[in-house]
Structures are given as C-alpha cells and as structure tokens.
Amino acid sequence: QWPSSTRAEIMAVLTCLIVCPPNSLINIFTDSQCTIDTFTSLSNYKLTPRRKQKINNIILWQAIQQIIAELNLQVRFTKVKAHSGVEYND
C-alpha cells in the first residue's frame, strides 16, 4: 500500500524475466541504481538469511531469484542516465 518507484522497477524486472525463454542471457537497462545494487547484494555469499529478510521488497527479490534459477537465466544490469534522451528511458 506504500507506493515506491523502486518497487515499480523491481516489478518491471520480474515481469520481464517471467516471459524470457529458458537458458537466455538477459540485459536489463535501468536508471535505478538501487535496483542494481540490491540485485548484486543478493548474490553476496556473506548475506545471512536473517539479513536477507531485512531487505526491502524481499518477496519480489526472491521471486526474481526463483525465476532466474528455474529458467537458467544469466541476468546483467546496465545503468543508464535518467532523462538523458534515451528513447525507452524518458
């Protein structure tokens, strides 16, 4: 019930990954550094289950991890500058 631009970005990532064919390399271009940082931190082997549960929107992130695992996807994020004339980012 709390609107969040980060939650919207996470849902966009989740939606894109759901429709990807198995065994694909996926490049996601986003202006959300928070989304990129959180995705990267989830693969940190030092992240304990207790700390993982404190991550904002962890349910969505766990769904993303599950989709990536089940479809055997390789996901890369690329940071793009917001409102810089990039056709699909304005």
MOZIBEL-V481115 format. One record per residue. N is the residue number from 0. D_CENTER is the distance of its C-alpha to the mean C-alpha in Angstrom with 1 decimal. Layout:
[[N & D_CENTER] [N & D_CENTER]]
//
This chain:
[[0 & 20.3] [1 & 19.0] [2 & 17.3] [3 & 14.4] [4 & 12.8] [5 & 9.7] [6 & 9.8] [7 & 10.4] [8 & 7.4] [9 & 5.2] [10 & 8.1] [11 & 8.2] [12 & 5.1] [13 & 6.9] [14 & 10.1] [15 & 9.8] [16 & 9.2] [17 & 12.0] [18 & 14.4] [19 & 14.0] [20 & 17.1] [21 & 17.3] [22 & 17.5] [23 & 15.7] [24 & 14.2] [25 & 11.3] [26 & 10.9] [27 & 8.4] [28 & 10.4] [29 & 9.5] [30 & 11.8] [31 & 9.6] [32 & 10.4] [33 & 9.3] [34 & 5.6] [35 & 6.5] [36 & 9.0] [37 & 7.5] [38 & 5.4] [39 & 8.8] [40 & 10.9] [41 & 10.0] [42 & 11.8] [43 & 14.7] [44 & 17.7] [45 & 19.4] [46 & 17.0] [47 & 19.4] [48 & 18.8] [49 & 20.3] [50 & 18.1] [51 & 14.9] [52 & 16.3] [53 & 16.6] [54 & 12.9] [55 & 12.3] [56 & 10.8] [57 & 11.0] [58 & 12.0] [59 & 8.8] [60 & 7.0] [61 & 10.1] [62 & 10.1] [63 & 6.9] [64 & 8.9] [65 & 12.0] [66 & 11.2] [67 & 10.4] [68 & 13.6] [69 & 15.7] [70 & 15.2] [71 & 15.4] [72 & 12.6] [73 & 12.1] [74 & 8.8] [75 & 9.4] [76 & 8.0] [77 & 11.1] [78 & 12.0] [79 & 14.5] [80 & 17.1] [81 & 17.0] [82 & 20.1] [83 & 21.6] [84 & 22.9] [85 & 20.0] [86 & 20.9] [87 & 17.6] [88 & 16.3] [89 & 19.4]]
//
